[in-house]
Amino acid sequence: MHYSSSSARVILILSIVMSFSSSLLAQTIADLESDLKTAVSFDRLDILHRLTEKYIEINDRRSTKYARQAVTLANNLFQGEMNDNRWIGSYLLLAESYYSREKYFTAQENFIAVKALANPDLHGRFIKSADLYLQKIDSIANSEGGLNEGFLSRTFS
């Protein structure tokens, strides 16, 4: 009987954790924006990251607004501790927000900054992601007609 009681507790705990996790994943943009109003410190940074990701998914310019806020907050939170993943992640999300909006020149500058700021021993996945985006930008720029007026207007507007 003792074994089944322990198993029941484990199952209960796992189901609570899973339901909590799925409720966080299912948070709507409106929920996150509401939570952002009262969030501070690291909680605020996490919400800014999630909002940026959600707006990137729907290609909305607000992704850049929230990404910029995340970078500013991360710089304040991690003064002198530039090795935290959330710090470099903020910069990567900003670059991704520009990329999703086809602001390729600005995205490229930001991906290069991610590579320059990242510690290769700690941020390898961020560097790899930045490299992949830089290759995509290079491919777009070099594709047939990539450097035409349309590409330049999307990039610099």
VEXBA-632116 format. One record per residue: residue number from 1; residue in one letter; z, x, y of N, C-alpha, C in turn. Coordinates in Angstrom, 2 decimals, always signed. Atoms other than C-alpha are relative to their C-alpha. Layout:
BEGIN
- k|r|n.w|n.u|n.v|ca.w|ca.u|ca.v|c.w|c.u|c.v
- NUM|a|Z|X|Y|Z|X|Y|Z|X|Y
...
END
This chain:
BEGIN
- k|r|n.w|n.u|n.v|ca.w|ca.u|ca.v|c.w|c.u|c.v
- 1|m|+0.00|+0.81|-1.20|+0.00|+0.00|+0.00|+0.00|+0.86|+1.27
- 2|h|-0.08|-0.88|-1.16|+0.80|+2.82|+2.42|-1.38|+0.52|+0.41
- 3|y|+1.34|-0.50|-0.27|-2.73|+4.16|+2.10|-0.84|-1.05|+0.71
- 4|s|+0.83|+1.05|-0.62|-4.35|+0.83|+2.97|+0.50|-0.33|+1.40
- 5|s|-0.55|+0.23|-1.33|-2.02|+0.40|+5.95|-0.51|+1.07|+0.97
- 6|s|+0.52|-1.08|-0.83|-3.09|+3.81|+7.29|-1.49|-0.18|+0.24
- 7|s|+1.44|+0.24|-0.14|-6.73|+2.97|+6.65|-0.26|-1.12|+0.99
- 8|a|+0.17|+1.13|-0.93|-6.34|-0.31|+8.51|+0.22|+0.46|+1.44
- 9|r|-0.26|-0.52|-1.35|-4.86|+1.55|+11.51|-1.18|+0.83|+0.49
- 10|v|+1.13|-0.85|-0.38|-7.70|+4.06|+11.51|-1.20|-0.87|+0.37
- 11|i|+1.11|+0.89|-0.28|-10.27|+1.28|+11.36|+0.22|-0.74|+1.31
- 12|l|-0.31|+0.68|-1.25|-8.53|-0.59|+14.16|-0.21|+0.92|+1.19
- 13|i|+0.15|-0.96|-1.09|-8.39|+2.51|+16.35|-1.47|+0.31|+0.24
- 14|l|+1.43|-0.28|-0.15|-12.04|+3.32|+15.66|-0.75|-1.17|+0.63
- 15|s|+0.69|+1.16|-0.58|-13.14|-0.21|+16.49|+0.34|-0.16|+1.48
- 16|i|-0.38|+0.07|-1.41|-11.18|-0.15|+19.76|-0.76|+1.06|+0.80
- 17|v|+0.70|-1.09|-0.68|-12.68|+3.22|+20.72|-1.48|-0.32|+0.13
- 18|m|+1.43|+0.31|-0.03|-16.19|+2.08|+19.81|-0.31|-1.13|+0.97
- 19|s|+0.26|+1.10|-0.93|-15.91|-1.16|+21.75|+0.18|+0.46|+1.44
- 20|f|-0.19|-0.55|-1.34|-14.56|+0.73|+24.77|-1.20|+0.85|+0.40
- 21|s|+1.16|-0.85|-0.28|-17.40|+3.25|+24.52|-1.23|-0.83|+0.30
- 22|s|+1.18|+0.81|-0.26|-20.05|+0.56|+24.30|+0.12|-0.78|+1.29
- 23|s|-0.13|+0.70|-1.27|-18.59|-1.29|+27.25|-0.29|+0.94|+1.16
- 24|l|+0.34|-0.97|-1.04|-18.86|+1.90|+29.30|-1.50|+0.21|+0.08
- 25|l|+1.43|-0.21|+0.03|-22.45|+2.39|+28.20|-0.74|-1.20|+0.57
- 26|a|+0.68|+1.21|-0.41|-23.31|-1.20|+28.96|+0.29|-0.37|+1.46
- 27|q|-0.30|+0.32|-1.38|-21.94|-1.07|+32.49|-1.27|-0.14|+0.81
- 28|t|+1.17|+0.22|-0.82|-24.45|-2.46|+34.89|+0.10|+0.83|+1.27
- 29|i|+0.03|-0.71|-1.27|-25.50|-0.85|+38.12|+0.99|-0.65|+0.97
- 30|a|-0.92|+0.71|-0.90|-23.54|-3.52|+40.00|+1.45|+0.36|-0.33
- 31|d|-1.36|-0.39|+0.41|-20.40|-2.70|+37.98|+0.32|+1.41|+0.48
- 32|l|-0.22|-1.39|-0.40|-20.80|+1.00|+38.66|+0.14|+0.12|+1.51
- 33|e|-0.10|-0.06|-1.46|-21.40|+0.48|+42.37|+1.31|-0.59|+0.49
- 34|s|-1.29|+0.59|-0.35|-18.33|-1.71|+42.52|+1.13|+0.99|-0.30
- 35|d|-1.01|-1.00|+0.38|-16.25|+0.91|+40.68|-0.01|+1.19|+0.95
- 36|l|+0.14|-1.16|-0.88|-17.58|+3.61|+43.00|+0.80|-0.17|+1.29
- 37|k|-0.69|+0.27|-1.26|-15.94|+1.94|+46.01|+1.45|+0.49|-0.01
- 38|t|-1.41|-0.39|+0.07|-12.44|+2.81|+44.76|+0.22|+1.30|-0.77
- 39|a|-0.16|-1.21|+0.83|-13.12|+5.85|+42.57|+0.19|+1.23|+0.88
- 40|v|-0.23|-1.26|-0.69|-11.94|+9.27|+43.62|-0.16|+1.16|-0.98
- 41|s|+0.00|-1.24|+0.74|-12.30|+12.84|+42.46|-1.00|+0.00|-1.16
- 42|f|+0.88|-0.15|+1.15|-13.72|+13.40|+38.97|-0.54|-1.33|-0.50
- 43|d|+0.49|+1.33|+0.39|-13.97|+9.67|+38.22|-1.18|-0.38|+0.89
- 44|r|+1.10|+0.30|-0.92|-16.14|+9.28|+41.30|-1.24|+0.80|-0.37
- 45|l|+1.13|-0.85|+0.39|-18.33|+12.19|+40.21|-0.69|-0.55|-1.25
- 46|d|+0.57|+0.56|+1.22|-18.81|+10.67|+36.77|-0.78|-1.28|+0.28
- 47|i|+0.70|+1.24|-0.36|-19.77|+7.31|+38.29|-1.29|+0.32|+0.76
- 48|l|+1.21|-0.41|-0.73|-22.20|+9.00|+40.68|-1.07|+0.50|-0.97
- 49|h|+0.96|-0.48|+1.01|-23.81|+10.74|+37.69|-0.64|-1.17|-0.75
- 50|r|+0.53|+1.15|+0.74|-24.15|+7.47|+35.79|-0.93|-0.85|+0.86
- 51|l|+0.88|+0.74|-0.89|-25.60|+5.69|+38.81|-1.34|+0.72|+0.20
- 52|t|+1.22|-0.78|-0.15|-28.09|+8.49|+39.34|-0.89|-0.17|-1.22
- 53|e|+0.77|+0.14|+1.23|-29.16|+8.30|+35.70|-0.63|-1.39|-0.12
- 54|k|+0.53|+1.37|+0.09|-29.55|+4.52|+35.82|-1.14|-0.22|+0.98
- 55|y|+1.06|+0.17|-0.98|-31.62|+4.65|+39.00|-1.22|+0.86|-0.33
- 56|i|+1.14|-0.80|+0.46|-33.78|+7.46|+37.58|-0.79|-0.80|-1.03
- 57|e|+0.67|+0.80|+1.05|-34.53|+5.18|+34.61|-0.94|-1.04|+0.59
- 58|i|+0.84|+1.05|-0.60|-35.94|+2.53|+36.94|-0.79|+0.53|+1.19
- 59|n|+0.79|-0.67|-1.02|-37.52|+5.05|+39.32|+0.29|-0.54|+1.41
- 60|d|-0.44|+0.54|-1.29|-35.52|+3.92|+42.33|+0.48|+1.15|+0.88
- 61|r|-0.36|-1.08|-0.94|-35.00|+6.06|+45.42|+1.51|+0.17|+0.15
- 62|r|-1.45|-0.14|-0.08|-31.27|+5.36|+45.28|+0.52|+1.07|-0.95
- 63|s|-0.40|-1.09|+0.89|-31.16|+7.91|+42.46|+0.28|+1.26|+0.81
- 64|t|-0.18|-1.19|-0.84|-31.55|+10.62|+45.09|+1.22|-0.12|+0.89
- 65|k|-1.18|+0.24|-0.84|-28.91|+9.07|+47.34|+1.28|+0.34|-0.78
- 66|y|-1.21|-0.24|+0.79|-26.31|+9.12|+44.55|+0.06|+1.43|-0.52
- 67|a|+0.01|-1.39|+0.45|-27.41|+12.53|+43.28|+0.47|+0.95|+1.11
- 68|r|-0.45|-0.83|-1.14|-26.93|+14.04|+46.75|+1.51|-0.12|+0.18
- 69|q|-1.45|+0.19|-0.10|-23.46|+12.51|+46.92|+0.73|+0.76|-1.10
- 70|a|-0.62|-0.71|+1.13|-22.69|+13.96|+43.49|+0.04|+1.50|+0.25
- 71|v|+0.05|-1.43|-0.30|-23.78|+17.45|+44.57|+1.06|+0.36|+1.04
- 72|t|-0.99|-0.26|-1.05|-21.64|+17.27|+47.71|+1.42|-0.07|-0.57
- 73|l|-1.33|+0.15|+0.59|-18.62|+16.02|+45.77|+0.29|+1.12|-1.00
- 74|a|-0.18|-1.08|+0.99|-19.12|+18.56|+42.97|+0.30|+1.32|+0.71
- 75|n|-0.26|-1.23|-0.76|-19.26|+21.38|+45.53|+1.43|+0.02|+0.52
- 76|n|-1.38|+0.08|-0.49|-15.95|+20.17|+46.97|+1.01|+0.10|-1.14
- 77|l|-0.95|+0.00|+1.13|-14.28|+19.63|+43.59|+0.07|+1.35|-0.71
- 78|f|+0.06|-1.23|+0.81|-15.39|+22.90|+42.00|-0.09|+1.26|+0.84
- 79|q|+0.03|-1.19|-0.85|-14.93|+25.33|+44.87|+0.52|+1.19|-0.79
- 80|g|-0.40|-1.22|+0.71|-14.87|+28.74|+43.24|-0.06|-0.12|-1.51
- 81|e|+0.08|+0.19|+1.45|-15.25|+27.24|+39.75|-1.40|-0.50|-0.35
- 82|m|+1.39|+0.43|+0.13|-19.01|+27.14|+39.49|-0.48|-0.05|-1.45
- 83|n|+0.41|+0.01|+1.39|-19.01|+27.22|+35.68|+0.16|-1.35|-0.68
- 84|d|-0.19|+1.32|+0.60|-18.22|+23.55|+35.11|-1.34|-0.69|-0.19
- 85|n|+1.26|+0.69|+0.29|-21.00|+21.54|+33.47|-0.29|-1.14|+0.98
- 86|r|+0.21|+1.11|-0.93|-20.45|+18.64|+35.86|-0.55|+0.49|+1.33
- 87|w|+0.49|-0.57|-1.25|-21.14|+20.92|+38.80|-1.51|+0.27|-0.10
- 88|i|+1.43|-0.32|+0.15|-24.49|+22.26|+37.54|-0.77|-1.26|-0.38
- 89|g|+0.64|+1.27|+0.35|-25.25|+18.80|+36.09|-0.35|-0.81|+1.22
- 90|s|+0.29|+0.72|-1.24|-25.08|+17.36|+39.59|-1.30|+0.52|+0.62
- 91|y|+1.23|-0.59|-0.54|-27.78|+19.77|+40.74|-1.22|-0.38|-0.84
- 92|l|+1.11|+0.37|+0.88|-29.93|+19.00|+37.70|-0.40|-1.46|+0.22
- 93|l|+0.31|+1.42|-0.25|-29.65|+15.24|+38.31|-0.73|-0.18|+1.33
- 94|l|+0.70|+0.09|-1.27|-30.71|+15.75|+41.92|-1.47|+0.39|-0.18
- 95|a|+1.38|-0.43|+0.26|-33.81|+17.65|+40.78|-0.76|-1.06|-0.80
- 96|e|+0.64|+1.04|+0.81|-34.56|+14.98|+38.17|-0.31|-1.24|+0.82
- 97|s|+0.26|+1.17|-0.84|-34.27|+12.25|+40.79|-1.25|+0.21|+0.85
- 98|y|+1.22|-0.29|-0.75|-36.92|+13.95|+42.92|-1.23|-0.04|-0.92
- 99|y|+1.11|+0.00|+0.95|-39.12|+14.46|+39.87|-0.41|-1.44|-0.35
- 100|s|+0.31|+1.37|+0.40|-38.87|+10.79|+38.86|-0.71|-0.76|+1.12
- 101|r|+0.65|+0.65|-1.15|-40.01|+9.81|+42.35|-1.27|+0.71|+0.41
- 102|e|+1.22|-0.77|-0.22|-42.95|+12.24|+42.13|+0.04|+0.86|+1.25
- 103|k|-0.19|-0.95|-1.10|-41.53|+14.47|+44.84|+0.05|+1.39|-0.63
- 104|y|+0.06|-1.17|+0.87|-42.70|+17.47|+42.86|+0.41|+1.30|+0.69
- 105|f|-0.35|-1.24|-0.69|-42.34|+20.20|+45.49|+1.52|+0.12|+0.14
- 106|t|-1.45|+0.00|-0.16|-38.72|+19.24|+46.23|+0.69|+0.10|-1.35
- 107|a|-0.55|-0.10|+1.36|-38.01|+18.76|+42.52|-0.08|+1.44|-0.48
- 108|q|+0.19|-1.38|+0.44|-39.43|+22.20|+41.82|+1.03|+0.93|+0.67
- 109|e|-1.00|-0.81|-0.71|-37.20|+23.78|+44.49|+1.39|-0.18|-0.63
- 110|n|-1.32|+0.29|+0.55|-34.15|+22.07|+42.98|+0.15|+0.50|-1.44
- 111|f|-0.07|-0.54|+1.36|-35.00|+23.02|+39.38|+0.15|+1.52|+0.04
- 112|i|-0.15|-1.46|-0.17|-35.38|+26.64|+40.52|+1.43|+0.32|+0.42
- 113|a|-1.40|-0.21|-0.42|-31.97|+26.35|+42.22|+0.94|-0.15|-1.19
- 114|v|-0.83|+0.18|+1.20|-30.45|+25.03|+38.97|-0.01|+1.28|-0.82
- 115|k|+0.11|-1.23|+0.80|-31.76|+28.10|+37.14|+0.72|+1.16|+0.67
- 116|a|-0.65|-1.09|-0.72|-30.46|+30.42|+39.86|+1.52|-0.13|-0.01
- 117|l|-1.44|+0.25|-0.07|-27.01|+28.81|+39.98|+0.68|+0.01|-1.38
- 118|a|-0.58|+0.17|+1.33|-26.52|+28.33|+36.25|+0.38|+1.33|-0.63
- 119|n|-0.44|-1.14|+0.79|-24.62|+30.77|+34.09|-0.67|-0.12|-1.37
- 120|p|+0.74|+0.11|+1.26|-26.90|+31.48|+31.09|+0.90|-0.15|-1.23
- 121|d|-0.91|+0.09|+1.14|-23.91|+31.82|+28.76|+0.64|-1.38|-0.13
- 122|l|-0.68|+1.30|+0.01|-22.46|+28.44|+29.73|-0.94|-1.19|+0.20
- 123|h|+0.87|+1.10|-0.40|-25.37|+26.38|+30.99|-1.40|+0.10|-0.58
- 124|g|+1.31|-0.18|+0.63|-28.20|+27.17|+28.59|-0.81|-1.27|-0.08
- 125|r|+0.75|+1.26|+0.12|-29.11|+23.53|+28.08|-0.52|-0.47|+1.36
- 126|f|+0.46|+0.37|-1.34|-29.36|+22.97|+31.84|-1.20|+0.86|+0.41
- 127|i|+1.10|-0.91|-0.30|-31.59|+26.01|+32.22|-1.24|-0.41|-0.78
- 128|k|+1.13|+0.42|+0.84|-33.76|+24.85|+29.32|-0.63|-1.28|+0.55
- 129|s|+0.51|+1.24|-0.58|-34.07|+21.38|+30.86|-0.78|+0.28|+1.28
- 130|a|+0.69|-0.35|-1.24|-35.01|+22.86|+34.24|-1.34|+0.67|-0.31
- 131|d|+1.25|-0.66|+0.40|-37.62|+25.08|+32.54|-1.04|-1.02|-0.46
- 132|l|+0.94|+1.03|+0.48|-39.16|+22.05|+30.81|-0.59|-0.79|+1.16
- 133|y|+0.51|+0.73|-1.16|-39.43|+20.15|+34.08|-0.94|+0.87|+0.83
- 134|l|+0.86|-0.90|-0.76|-40.89|+23.20|+35.82|-1.37|+0.14|-0.67
- 135|q|+1.28|-0.05|+0.73|-43.54|+23.40|+33.09|-0.80|-1.28|+0.23
- 136|k|+0.68|+1.28|-0.25|-44.33|+19.70|+33.58|-0.61|-0.01|+1.40
- 137|i|+0.50|-0.04|-1.38|-44.68|+20.21|+37.33|-1.20|+0.92|+0.09
- 138|d|+1.10|-0.95|+0.01|-46.91|+23.22|+36.76|-1.23|-0.63|-0.65
- 139|s|+1.09|+0.67|+0.69|-49.01|+21.19|+34.34|-0.65|-1.06|+0.88
- 140|i|+0.52|+1.02|-0.91|-49.36|+18.34|+36.84|-0.81|+0.66|+1.11
- 141|a|+0.67|-0.67|-1.11|-50.31|+20.74|+39.62|-1.32|+0.63|-0.44
- 142|n|+1.20|-0.68|+0.48|-52.89|+22.51|+37.45|-0.95|-0.90|-0.77
- 143|s|+0.88|+0.91|+0.74|-54.34|+19.47|+35.74|-1.24|-0.30|+0.84
- 144|e|+1.23|+0.32|-0.71|-57.80|+18.34|+36.62|+0.30|-0.97|+1.13
- 145|g|-0.26|+0.84|-1.16|-57.51|+16.95|+40.11|+1.46|-0.01|+0.39
- 146|g|-1.43|+0.00|-0.28|-53.78|+17.73|+40.13|+0.33|+0.40|+1.42
- 147|l|-0.26|-0.46|-1.37|-53.98|+19.48|+43.46|-0.83|-0.77|+1.02
- 148|n|+0.77|+0.81|-0.94|-55.95|+16.71|+45.04|+0.91|-0.65|+1.03
- 149|e|-0.74|+0.63|-1.10|-54.89|+14.67|+48.03|+1.12|-0.90|-0.52
- 150|g|-1.01|+0.90|+0.55|-52.98|+12.16|+45.86|+1.25|+0.75|-0.44
- 151|f|-1.14|-0.81|+0.44|-50.81|+14.84|+44.29|+0.77|+0.53|+1.21
- 152|l|-0.66|-0.57|-1.17|-50.10|+16.45|+47.64|+0.73|-1.07|+0.80
- 153|s|-0.68|+1.05|-0.78|-49.28|+13.14|+49.34|+1.26|-0.48|-0.72
- 154|r|-1.20|+0.41|+0.74|-46.87|+12.17|+46.53|+1.07|+1.09|+0.10
- 155|t|-0.93|-1.13|+0.02|-45.31|+15.61|+46.62|+0.69|+0.20|+1.34
- 156|f|-0.55|-0.35|-1.30|-44.79|+16.05|+50.33|+0.41|-1.21|+0.84
- 157|s|-0.37|+1.17|-0.83|-44.26|+12.47|+51.52|+1.45|-0.35|-0.14
END
